[in-house]
Amino acid sequence: MTPAEQLGAWIASPGPFPPACATMARALLLDVAGLAVAARREDYVQAVRGTAEPGPCTALGHAGGFTATDAALLNGTAAHGEDFDDTFEGGPVHAGAVVMPAVMAAVERAGLGGEALLRGIVVGCELMCRLCLVTPKAIHAAGFHPTAVLGALAAAGGVAAATGLTAAQAVSALGIAGSTASGIIEYLAEGTWTKRMHAGWAAQGGMRAAGLAAGGFLGPRTVLEGTHGFFRAFAPSRKPDFAPLLEGLGQHWHMTAIAFKPYACGTMTQPFIDCAVALARRGVAAEAVESIVCEVGEGTVHRLWEPLPAKHRPATPYAAKFSTPFCMAVGFLDGRAGFQQFTEARIRDPALLALAAKITFVINPADEYPANFTGHLRATLHGGTVHELRQPHMRGGSRDPLPPAELEAKFMDNIGYGGWSVTQARQLRDVLAGLFQQPSLAGLQGFRA
């Protein structure tokens, strides 16, 4: 059996899930829904909304219904657009913002219920976490966005599981998704919007792949390992290792270790922000800082540290989310890095930019990235005093998960940012909490606003 055939057999019959899978799926549902509402009025979401066609499916926070693929595109783009969505240590990939919109739209279109929704989310997220372990760092190195390209396969697998495709159909869905996958990281050049749509694009691409497979369209069984296959195309610098993809399927669940971000910016910046916040709490003033040097993983440099002059002065609020110096400076000054920290006003703040300009990096060959996301700074003050801080892991990750109360507080804040009342937020929270037990997803239609 090819790797895709082994995956197809599992997708068609994934077996029972441990309670931790349902717990994680419920948390992902809450987080993604909150983020979708938070970004619903942003200009990039409205641009997508303007292309959407009417249909039976829900895009949270938007009046009316949409076609299933448009609902997936809208929900996925909004959920990922502020880079505040979940991540997986080992990738990084953002599984929830791809899989949940795809599966939710497919289930709603088919008139299925919460059991199908849960099955699709668990299978799709597990598949995405496993796929990112096959060629660590190599997809980014080739200029592609792992969430975008791996997401198409994961969405196809999640939709296939939710809608009851056979093993053979699931194999074709994966094979077809290999050709729908896309997403380059050139958004880094100018801080433009294309990364924001990657999760939604992967969601709708995976949905189409599963739909084509259900209708009898055939995809290659060798999509993953073939001479012209997925990993040869998207990760040519590294030989794929399929052991992490296939071993323990149905017994070990990587998706239960998905991390939730405390900050609305790039994944690997998070521990560095924690270090900057901790430095400020020591009573250090920004004006007292002469320089800050950070030890970093080599694989993060080309996205989050270089070119350094551009990272010191990000061109757009979105570009600032992928500048570790900016994120550290705003964390130091504001004590947080939420929606309000990434605005036109903040990226032009002279005090913030002056501090960001003092932050540089050195590569630490022993850094564990991508297996573990760590943070470090060594701050030298005028007069010679040195402060050194290390964050051994990502707060919100498997080693230090966000407490449920903090995740719910994030949801409430995000809903409020999107313009809904506390009452509406609580109503959506309660509907989501019981959605896996419902015979249909009709309860979501009350949140088309």
C-alpha positions in Angstrom: 0.0 0.0 0.0 1.2 3.5 -0.8 1.2 6.1 2.0 -2.0 7.6 0.6 -3.7 4.2 0.6 -2.7 3.7 4.2 -4.1 7.1 5.1 -7.3 6.4 3.0 -8.0 3.2 5.0 -7.7 5.2 8.2 -9.7 8.1 7.0 -12.6 5.8 6.0 -12.5 4.1 9.4 -10.6 6.1 12.0 -11.9 4.2 15.0 -12.9 5.6 18.3 -11.3 8.8 19.6 -10.1 9.3 23.1 -11.8 12.1 25.1 -8.8 14.3 24.6 -9.5 14.5 20.9 -13.0 15.8 21.5 -11.7 18.2 24.1 -9.2 19.6 21.6 -11.8 19.7 18.8 -14.1 21.7 21.0 -11.4 24.2 21.9 -10.5 24.6 18.2 -14.1 25.2 17.4 -14.3 28.0 20.0 -11.0 29.6 19.0 -11.6 29.5 15.2 -15.2 30.8 15.6 -14.0 33.7 17.8 -11.4 34.7 15.3 -13.8 34.4 12.4 -16.1 36.9 14.0 -13.2 39.2 15.1 -12.0 39.7 11.6 -15.4 39.8 9.8 -15.3 43.6 9.2 -11.6 43.8 8.1 -11.0 45.0 4.6 -9.4 41.8 3.4 -12.4 39.7 4.6 -14.8 42.1 3.0 -12.8 41.7 -0.3 -13.4 38.0 -0.1 -17.0 38.5 0.9 -17.5 40.5 -2.3 -16.7 37.5 -4.4 -18.9 35.0 -2.5 -22.0 33.4 -4.0 -25.3 32.7 -2.1 -25.9 29.2 -0.8 -26.9 27.2 2.2 -23.8 27.5 4.4 -22.8 29.8 7.3 -19.9 32.2 7.3 -19.9 33.3 10.9 -20.7 37.0 11.3 -21.9 37.5 7.7 -25.6 37.9 6.8 -27.2 35.3 4.6 -25.8 32.0 3.4 -23.1 31.0 1.0 -22.0 28.1 -1.2 -20.0 25.6 0.8 -16.7 26.5 -0.8 -17.3 30.2 -0.3 -18.3 29.7 3.3 -15.1 27.7 3.9 -13.0 30.4 2.1 -14.6 33.2 4.2 -14.4 31.4 7.5 -10.8 30.2 6.9 -9.5 33.6 5.7 -11.0 35.4 8.7 -9.8 32.8 11.2 -6.2 32.9 9.9 -6.1 36.5 8.8 -4.8 38.1 12.0 -2.3 35.2 12.7 -3.9 34.6 16.1 -5.1 31.1 15.3 -3.8 27.7 16.6 -0.4 26.3 15.7 1.4 22.9 16.0 4.8 22.6 17.4 6.7 20.5 14.9 5.4 22.4 11.9 4.4 25.0 12.3 1.0 24.6 10.7 -2.4 26.1 11.5 -4.8 23.2 11.4 -7.9 24.6 13.0 -8.3 27.5 10.6 -8.2 25.1 7.6 -9.9 22.0 8.8 -12.8 23.4 10.8 -14.1 25.8 8.1 -13.9 23.0 5.5 -15.6 20.3 7.5 -18.2 22.7 8.9 -19.3 23.8 5.4 -19.3 20.2 4.1 -21.3 18.9 7.0 -23.8 21.8 6.8 -24.2 21.4 3.1 -24.8 17.7 3.4 -27.3 18.1 6.3 -25.2 16.0 8.7 -24.8 16.6 12.4 -22.3 17.1 15.2 -20.9 13.6 15.1 -19.8 14.0 11.5 -18.4 17.4 12.4 -16.3 16.0 15.3 -15.0 13.1 13.1 -14.0 15.4 10.3 -12.2 17.9 12.6 -10.3 15.2 14.5 -9.2 13.3 11.4 -8.3 16.5 9.4 -6.3 18.1 12.2 -4.5 14.8 13.0 -3.6 14.4 9.3 -2.3 18.0 9.1 -0.2 17.6 12.2 1.3 14.4 10.9 2.0 15.7 7.4 4.1 18.6 8.7 6.5 16.1 10.4 7.4 14.4 7.1 9.9 17.1 5.8 10.5 19.6 8.7 11.5 23.1 7.5 11.8 22.0 3.8 8.4 23.4 2.6 9.2 26.8 4.0 12.7 26.6 2.5 11.2 26.0 -1.0 9.2 29.2 -0.7 5.8 27.6 0.1 3.5 28.1 3.1 3.0 24.7 4.9 -0.4 25.6 6.2 -1.5 26.3 2.6 -0.1 23.3 0.8 -0.5 20.7 3.6 -3.9 22.2 4.4 -5.4 21.2 1.1 -4.6 17.5 1.9 -5.8 17.8 5.5 -9.1 19.5 4.5 -9.7 16.8 1.9 -9.1 14.1 4.5 -11.3 15.8 7.1 -14.2 16.3 4.6 -13.8 12.7 3.4 -14.0 11.4 7.0 -17.0 13.6 7.8 -19.0 12.8 4.8 -18.3 9.0 4.7 -16.1 8.5 1.7 -14.8 5.0 1.1 -11.1 4.2 1.5 -10.6 4.3 -2.3 -12.5 7.6 -2.6 -10.4 9.1 0.3 -7.2 8.1 -1.6 -8.4 9.9 -4.6 -9.4 12.9 -2.5 -5.8 13.1 -1.3 -4.5 12.6 -4.8 -6.6 15.4 -6.2 -5.8 17.7 -3.3 -2.1 17.4 -4.3 -3.0 19.3 -7.4 -5.3 21.9 -5.6 -2.6 22.7 -3.1 -0.9 26.1 -3.5 0.4 29.1 -1.5 3.8 30.9 -1.7 5.3 33.1 1.0 6.2 36.1 -1.1 3.7 38.1 1.0 6.8 38.6 3.2 8.3 41.0 0.7 5.7 43.8 1.2 3.4 42.6 4.0 0.5 42.1 1.6 -2.5 40.0 2.1 -2.0 36.6 0.3 -1.1 34.6 3.4 -4.3 35.7 5.0 -6.3 33.7 2.4 -4.1 30.6 2.5 -6.2 28.8 5.2 -9.5 29.5 3.5 -8.1 28.6 0.1 -6.8 25.3 1.4 -10.2 24.6 3.0 -12.1 25.2 -0.2 -9.5 23.3 -2.3 -9.7 20.3 0.0 -13.5 20.4 -0.1 -13.5 20.4 -3.9 -11.0 17.5 -3.9 -13.2 15.4 -1.6 -16.3 16.3 -3.7 -14.6 15.3 -6.9 -13.5 12.0 -5.4 -17.0 11.3 -4.1 -18.2 11.8 -7.7 -15.8 9.2 -9.1 -12.9 11.5 -10.1 -9.6 9.7 -9.7 -6.4 11.0 -8.1 -2.9 9.4 -8.0 -2.3 6.8 -5.3 1.4 7.9 -5.3 0.5 11.6 -4.6 2.9 11.8 -1.6 6.0 9.8 -2.5 5.9 9.8 -6.3 8.6 11.0 -8.7 6.4 14.0 -9.4 4.5 13.9 -6.1 3.6 16.3 -3.4 6.8 16.3 -1.4 9.1 16.3 -4.4 7.3 19.4 -5.6 6.9 21.3 -2.3 9.9 20.1 -0.3 12.6 19.1 -2.8 15.5 19.7 -0.4 14.7 16.9 2.0 13.9 13.2 1.5 10.5 12.6 3.0 10.2 10.4 6.1 6.8 8.8 6.2 7.2 7.1 9.5 5.9 10.1 11.5 2.9 10.3 9.1 1.9 6.7 9.4 3.1 5.1 12.7 0.5 4.9 15.4 -2.5 6.0 13.3 -5.5 5.6 15.5 -3.5 5.1 18.6 -1.4 8.2 19.1 -3.1 11.5 18.5 -0.8 14.5 17.7 -3.7 16.8 17.4 -4.3 16.8 21.1 -1.0 18.8 21.4 -2.1 21.7 19.2 -1.2 25.1 20.7 -3.2 28.2 21.1 -1.5 31.6 20.7 -1.6 34.2 23.4 -0.4 36.9 20.8 -1.8 37.9 17.4 1.4 37.4 15.4 3.8 34.8 14.0 4.1 31.6 15.9 7.9 31.7 16.6 7.7 35.2 17.8 5.5 34.2 20.8 8.3 33.1 23.2 10.4 36.1 22.4 7.5 38.4 23.2 7.2 36.7 26.6 10.9 37.4 27.2 10.4 41.1 26.3 7.4 41.3 28.6 9.4 39.8 31.4 12.2 42.2 30.9 9.8 45.2 31.2 8.4 43.7 34.4 11.9 43.9 35.9 11.6 47.6 35.8 13.9 48.2 32.8 13.0 51.3 30.8 13.2 51.3 27.0 15.5 54.3 27.1 18.0 52.4 29.3 18.4 49.6 26.7 21.6 49.9 24.6 21.1 46.6 22.7 19.2 43.3 22.7 20.6 40.2 21.1 18.4 37.1 20.6 19.5 33.5 20.0 17.3 32.0 17.3 16.7 28.9 15.3 18.2 29.1 11.8 14.9 28.0 10.2 13.1 31.1 11.5 15.5 33.7 10.2 14.3 34.2 6.6 10.8 34.8 7.6 11.0 36.6 11.0 14.4 38.3 11.1 15.6 39.1 7.6 16.0 41.5 5.9 16.7 43.1 9.3 16.2 46.8 8.2 12.7 45.9 7.0 12.0 44.0 10.2 13.1 47.0 12.2 10.6 49.2 10.3 7.7 47.1 9.0 6.0 48.5 5.9 2.4 47.5 7.0 0.7 46.3 10.2 0.5 42.8 8.7 4.3 42.8 8.0 4.8 43.8 11.6 3.2 40.5 12.7 6.2 38.7 11.1 8.9 40.9 12.6 10.3 39.6 15.8 12.0 42.9 16.7 8.7 44.8 16.3 6.7 42.1 18.2 9.2 42.2 21.0 9.2 46.0 21.2 5.4 46.2 21.3 5.3 43.5 23.9 7.8 45.3 26.0 6.0 48.7 25.8 2.4 47.5 25.9 2.6 44.2 27.8 0.6 42.5 25.1 0.4 41.9 21.3 -3.3 41.8 20.3 -5.3 43.3 17.6 -4.7 46.9 18.9 -0.9 46.5 18.7 -0.8 46.0 14.9 -2.1 49.2 13.5 -0.9 52.0 11.2 -0.3 54.2 14.2 1.7 51.6 16.1 4.0 50.8 13.2 4.9 54.5 13.0 5.4 55.0 16.8 8.9 56.6 17.2 9.5 55.1 20.6 8.5 51.6 19.5 10.6 51.8 16.4 13.6 53.1 18.4 13.4 50.1 20.6 12.9 47.6 17.7 16.0 49.0 16.0 18.1 47.9 19.0 17.0 44.2 18.6 19.3 41.9 16.6 19.9 38.1 16.5 22.5 35.4 16.3 21.8 31.8 15.2 21.9 29.2 17.9 22.9 25.9 16.2 21.5 24.0 19.2 18.0 25.5 18.9 15.4 22.9 18.8 13.2 24.5 16.1 10.8 23.2 14.8 10.4 20.5 17.5 10.2 23.2 20.2 9.6 26.9 20.0 11.9 28.8 22.4 12.7 32.4 23.2 15.8 34.3 24.4 17.1 37.8 24.8 20.3 39.3 26.2 19.7 43.0 27.0 22.7 45.2 27.6 21.8 48.5 29.3 23.6 51.8 29.1 26.2 51.5 31.9 26.9 47.8 31.3 24.2 46.0 33.2 23.1 42.8 31.4 19.7 41.0 31.7 19.4 37.6 30.1 16.0 35.8 29.8 15.0 32.5 28.3 11.6 31.0 27.5 12.1 27.3 27.2 8.9 26.7 25.3 5.8 28.3 23.8 3.2 29.5 26.3 0.0 28.0 25.0 1.7 24.9 23.7 1.7 21.3 24.9 4.3 22.0 27.6 2.4 25.0 29.0 -1.2 25.0 27.7 -3.5 28.0 28.0 -6.0 27.3 30.8 -9.6 26.9 29.5 -10.6 30.2 31.3 -7.9 32.0 29.3 -8.9 30.5 26.0 -12.5 31.5 26.7 -11.4 35.0 27.6 -9.6 35.2 24.3 -12.8 34.1 22.6 -14.9 36.8 24.4 -12.3 39.5 23.6 -12.3 38.4 19.9 -16.1 38.4 19.6 -16.2 41.9 21.2 -13.5 43.1 18.8 -15.8 41.9 15.9 -18.6 44.1 17.2 -20.9 41.6 18.9 -22.3 42.0 22.4 -21.4 39.9 25.4 -24.8 38.3 25.2 -24.1 37.3 21.6 -20.7 35.9 22.5 -22.2 33.8 25.3 -24.9 32.5 23.0 -22.3 31.4 20.4 -20.1 29.9 23.1 -23.0 27.8 24.4 -24.1 26.7 20.9 -20.5 25.6 20.1 -20.2 23.7 23.4 -23.0 21.4 22.5 -22.6 21.3 18.7 -21.0 17.8 18.6 -24.2 16.3 20.1 -26.6 18.0 17.7 -28.4 16.2 14.8 -27.6 19.2 12.5 -25.7 22.4 12.4 -28.8 24.5 12.2 -27.9 26.3 15.4 -25.1 28.1 13.6 -27.6 29.9 11.4 -28.5 32.3 14.2 -25.0 33.8 14.0 -25.3 35.1 10.4 -25.1 38.7 11.3 
